Amino acid sequence: MKLDPRQVKSKEKLHEAYLSLLIEGHDQLTIQQVCQKAAVTRPTFYKLYKDIQELRKDIINQLLTELKEALTIQNIMPLSEIPKEDMPENLILFFEHVQKNHIAYETLLIYQTDALLTNGIQEILKGYVKDGIYISETRPYLLDVNEQLIIAYVAGAYLESMRWWITTNYAISPIDMAKTLIELSINGPYIKRLS
């Protein structure tokens, strides 16, 4: 359903109000609280959502949709053909997306961890890692371990790196985060490989 500009604005206000109330420490949010905080009427709320859970899911789905778009590999080609400066482009977009939506991520990933968001991020990261393995020339050199385990391991490391970045108040730039994760993914945490 296509929303008119007023409805889009109302949705934005409701999203902001929901997150703001969570930050303030409210656990069981009511429609009245959210509407009051957003300066939106209850009838407007009910035109957009049937209840608080639907509002929550809409916020999370919007975040996950944008996150997936940021991490979607557009030009699939072998790593050797990708210019060095273009390699972490998707990860840069990923971290820029997180920074742009920092209030939502700080609230739903750190302050009041929401399993729906966390699991959604994990699945998107697994898809990204899987795609990365399939387009790289390093696939034949993977450890002789179940590939699903490798994908889960790397996706988990990316998610924890994302949490670390948020809790350090974005200590390093999205570009440096992306480059560091690529480096860690390829070489591990060591300056040079052990023989």
Buried (B, 14 or more C-beta within 10 A) or exposed (E): EEEEEEBEEBBEBBBBBBBBBBEEEBEEBEBEBBBEBBEBEEEBBEEBBEEBEEBBBBBBEBBBEBBBEBBEBEEEEEEEEBEEEEBBBBBBBBBBBBBEBEBBBBBBBEBBEBEBBBEBBBEBBBBBBBBBBEBBEEEEEEEEEEEEEBBBEBBBBBBEBBBEBBEEEBEEEBBEBBBBBBEBBEEEEEEEEEE
